[in-house]
């Protein structure tokens, strides 16, 4: 039987969810690319997942930066529970990044956040229309079919989510650069140590 020792074990960990969310968005982007190559179905559903994760990642990036800037004394009034536009203004202000919602890359983040909010708070839609048509029987038949698209699907198309994920990465690199934080310190990591105290009989 192994001899026992008495020791002090110390552990530290820094767990940052923005990394996991970003990896998940990338994962779905890769799934979409493979499905497009293979002609597989379900691209729109994967696009919805990717778009939602882009929105989650961007907010987590803002929360991470707010936390780190607060920790460094550069953003003393930081509140993670504040509403998103206030957090964005605080973090971008502290980093010296202009808030240009009408231009990429921030325009893409607004687009994904609006989509995320729309599907997160989804409500049923009912519409009824009537119209008198003068057309061929085929045209009347086509017009009678219901359009079941909700409108948000356009934001889940491959070209849109690919562009938005690229803009997410562009903004993240800019935020890290402006913050002065080492890239390693934005990643989940940990360390531990053992201080031997004594042998135990």
C-alpha positions in Angstrom: 0.0 0.0 0.0 1.3 3.4 -0.9 2.4 5.7 1.9 0.2 8.7 2.6 1.3 12.3 2.7 -0.1 15.5 4.0 0.0 18.3 1.5 -1.6 21.6 0.6 -3.1 21.4 -2.9 -3.9 24.7 -4.6 -5.9 25.1 -7.8 -6.8 28.1 -9.9 -9.1 28.2 -13.0 -10.3 30.8 -15.4 -13.3 29.5 -17.3 -14.5 31.8 -20.1 -17.7 30.7 -21.8 -17.1 33.0 -24.8 -14.5 30.5 -26.1 -17.0 27.6 -26.0 -19.7 29.6 -27.7 -17.3 30.8 -30.4 -16.2 27.2 -31.0 -19.8 26.1 -31.2 -20.5 28.8 -33.8 -17.5 27.6 -35.8 -18.6 24.0 -35.5 -22.0 24.8 -37.1 -20.3 26.9 -39.8 -18.2 23.8 -40.7 -21.3 21.6 -40.7 -23.0 24.0 -43.1 -20.0 24.0 -45.4 -20.0 20.2 -45.5 -23.7 19.9 -46.1 -23.4 22.4 -49.0 -20.6 20.4 -50.5 -22.5 17.1 -50.2 -25.9 18.5 -51.1 -27.3 17.5 -47.7 -30.5 18.9 -46.2 -31.0 20.9 -43.0 -28.7 23.8 -43.8 -31.3 26.4 -42.6 -31.6 24.7 -39.2 -27.8 24.7 -38.8 -27.8 28.3 -40.0 -30.2 29.1 -37.2 -28.0 27.5 -34.6 -24.9 29.2 -36.0 -26.6 32.6 -36.1 -27.9 32.2 -32.5 -24.4 31.2 -31.3 -22.8 34.2 -33.0 -25.2 36.4 -31.0 -24.4 34.6 -27.8 -20.7 34.8 -28.4 -20.7 38.5 -29.1 -22.5 39.2 -25.8 -20.2 36.9 -24.0 -17.2 38.7 -25.5 -18.7 42.0 -24.3 -19.2 40.5 -20.8 -15.6 39.1 -20.7 -14.2 42.5 -21.7 -16.4 44.3 -19.2 -15.2 42.0 -16.5 -11.5 42.3 -17.4 -11.7 46.1 -17.8 -13.4 46.3 -14.4 -10.8 44.1 -12.9 -8.1 46.5 -14.3 -9.9 49.6 -12.9 -10.7 50.9 -16.4 -14.5 50.3 -16.1 -15.4 50.7 -12.4 -19.1 51.0 -13.0 -19.4 47.7 -14.9 -22.5 45.6 -14.3 -22.8 42.3 -16.2 -26.6 42.3 -15.7 -27.0 45.7 -17.4 -29.0 45.7 -20.6 -27.0 44.9 -23.7 -26.9 48.4 -25.4 -25.5 49.9 -22.2 -22.9 47.2 -21.9 -21.8 47.6 -25.5 -21.5 51.4 -25.1 -19.5 51.0 -21.9 -17.1 48.4 -23.2 -16.6 50.0 -26.6 -16.2 53.4 -25.0 -13.5 52.1 -22.6 -11.7 50.4 -25.6 -12.0 53.4 -27.8 -14.0 51.5 -30.5 -16.6 53.6 -32.3 -20.2 52.2 -32.2 -21.1 52.1 -35.9 -24.2 49.9 -36.1 -24.8 50.8 -39.7 -21.5 49.3 -40.8 -19.8 46.0 -40.7 -18.6 44.4 -38.5 -21.0 45.7 -35.8 -23.9 45.8 -38.2 -23.6 42.0 -38.5 -23.6 41.6 -34.7 -26.8 43.7 -34.5 -28.4 41.5 -37.2 -27.6 38.3 -35.3 -28.7 39.8 -32.0 -32.0 40.9 -33.5 -32.5 37.3 -34.9 -31.6 35.8 -31.5 -34.1 38.0 -29.8 -36.8 37.2 -32.3 -36.5 33.5 -32.0 -35.8 33.5 -28.3 -39.1 35.4 -27.7 -40.9 33.6 -30.5 -44.7 34.2 -30.8 -47.2 32.5 -33.0 -48.3 34.2 -36.2 -51.8 33.9 -37.7 -52.8 35.6 -40.9 -55.7 35.3 -43.2 -56.0 37.0 -46.6 -58.5 37.1 -49.4 -58.1 38.3 -53.0 -59.9 38.1 -56.2 -57.6 37.0 -59.0 -57.8 36.9 -62.7 -55.2 34.4 -63.9 -54.6 31.0 -65.3 -55.7 28.0 -63.2 -52.0 27.2 -62.6 -51.3 30.8 -61.3 -54.4 30.7 -59.1 -53.3 27.3 -57.7 -49.8 28.6 -57.0 -51.2 31.8 -55.3 -53.5 29.7 -53.1 -50.5 28.0 -51.4 -49.6 29.4 -48.1 -46.2 31.0 -47.6 -45.0 29.5 -44.4 -41.7 31.5 -44.1 -41.6 33.7 -41.1 -39.1 36.2 -42.5 -36.2 35.5 -40.2 -34.9 32.6 -42.4 -33.0 35.0 -44.6 -30.6 35.7 -41.6 -29.9 32.0 -41.3 -28.7 31.5 -44.9 -25.1 30.3 -45.3 -23.7 33.4 -46.9 -25.2 35.5 -44.1 -23.9 33.4 -41.2 -20.5 33.0 -42.8 -20.1 36.8 -43.2 -21.4 37.4 -39.6 -19.0 34.8 -38.1 -16.1 36.5 -39.9 -17.3 39.8 -38.5 -17.5 38.3 -35.0 -13.8 37.2 -35.3 -12.8 40.7 -36.7 -14.5 42.5 -33.7 -13.0 40.1 -31.2 -9.5 40.6 -32.5 -10.0 44.3 -32.4 -11.4 44.2 -28.8 -8.4 42.1 -27.6 -5.9 44.3 -29.3 -7.5 47.5 -27.9 -7.7 46.0 -24.4 -4.0 45.2 -24.1 -4.9 41.8 -22.8 -2.7 38.9 -23.9 -4.6 36.6 -26.1 -3.7 33.6 -23.8 -5.5 35.4 -21.0 -8.7 35.4 -23.0 -8.7 31.6 -23.1 -10.0 29.1 -20.5 -7.0 27.8 -18.5 -6.0 26.6 -15.1 -3.1 25.7 -12.9 -2.4 23.8 -9.7 0.4 23.2 -7.2 1.3 20.9 -4.3 3.1 21.9 -1.1 4.4 18.9 0.8 3.8 19.2 4.5 4.7 15.8 6.0 4.6 12.0 5.6 1.7 10.4 7.4 2.0 6.9 8.9 
